[in-house]
Amino acid sequence: MNPPHLSASQIAELSSVVKAKRLTRVPIDINKAQLFLNLAIETMSELSHIKASSVRYDTAYNIAHNVGEALLAAYGYRTTSGPGQHMAVGEFLEIAFFGGPIQSASSDFNALREGRNALHYQGKPIGKSTADFACATAQTLLNGVRNLLL
């Protein structure tokens, strides 16, 4: 696992996220990155067996989040404690994949997060098309991170 170097503009953007205390720099942890990536891959292999839209959506979100955690660890970042941790994962994905082929899926992570919050904290139902969108987004993010890191 050897992630490509970030550009100067990506590093500057990440510095502002660190300065805002949403992310913190830590030593690069390739083992942790691989564990999160393996978890995402394993969970993705089970996703097609899930029938309930809300469960598929929640599982797809968890895959996308694990992909983000793998990428954070590979580059030597982690989210800070407290509210906004999942939002910071999305910010990192958007910065890491800016201009790349999976930039759109990175941006969609935030929409998935909002849907997950509505599901978990407001009990809002998730329809099939919304679950399908979450699954496609998670697959795109997983593919992108696999291509980037492996």
Residue pairs with C-beta under 8 A, 6 or more apart in sequence:
1 30
1 33
1 34
1 74
1 149
1 150
2 149
3 71
3 74
3 75
3 148
3 149
4 148
6 14
6 75
6 95
6 96
9 98
10 95
10 96
10 98
13 95
13 98
14 23
14 77
14 92
14 95
17 23
17 88
17 91
17 92
17 95
18 24
18 25
18 77
21 80
22 79
22 80
22 84
22 87
22 88
22 91
23 72
23 77
23 78
23 79
23 80
23 88
23 91
23 92
24 77
24 78
24 79
24 80
25 76
25 77
26 76
26 77
26 78
27 76
28 73
28 74
28 75
28 76
29 73
29 74
29 76
30 73
30 74
32 69
32 70
32 73
33 70
33 71
33 72
33 73
33 74
33 149
34 70
35 70
36 66
36 67
36 69
36 70
36 73
37 66
37 67
37 70
37 145
37 146
37 149
39 66
40 63
40 66
40 67
40 70
40 138
40 142
40 145
41 142
41 146
43 59
43 62
43 63
43 66
44 63
44 138
44 139
44 142
46 59
47 56
47 59
47 60
47 63
47 135
47 138
50 56
50 59
53 125
53 126
53 127
53 128
53 130
53 131
54 119
54 125
54 126
54 131
56 126
56 131
56 134
56 135
57 112
57 115
57 116
57 119
57 126
57 130
57 131
57 134
57 135
58 116
58 119
58 120
60 112
60 131
60 134
60 135
60 137
60 138
61 112
61 113
61 115
61 116
61 134
61 138
63 138
63 141
63 142
64 109
64 112
64 134
64 137
64 138
64 141
64 142
65 86
65 89
67 93
67 138
67 141
67 142
67 145
68 89
68 90
68 92
68 93
68 109
68 141
69 89
70 145
70 149
71 92
71 93
71 96
71 145
71 148
71 149
72 78
72 79
72 89
72 92
74 149
75 96
77 92
79 85
79 86
79 88
79 89
80 88
86 113
86 116
87 110
87 113
89 109
90 106
90 109
90 110
90 113
93 106
93 109
93 141
94 103
94 106
94 107
94 109
96 106
96 148
97 103
97 105
97 106
97 144
98 106
100 144
101 144
102 140
102 141
102 143
102 144
104 140
105 137
105 140
105 141
105 144
106 141
108 133
108 137
109 137
109 141
112 134
112 137
112 138
115 126
115 130
115 134
118 124
119 126
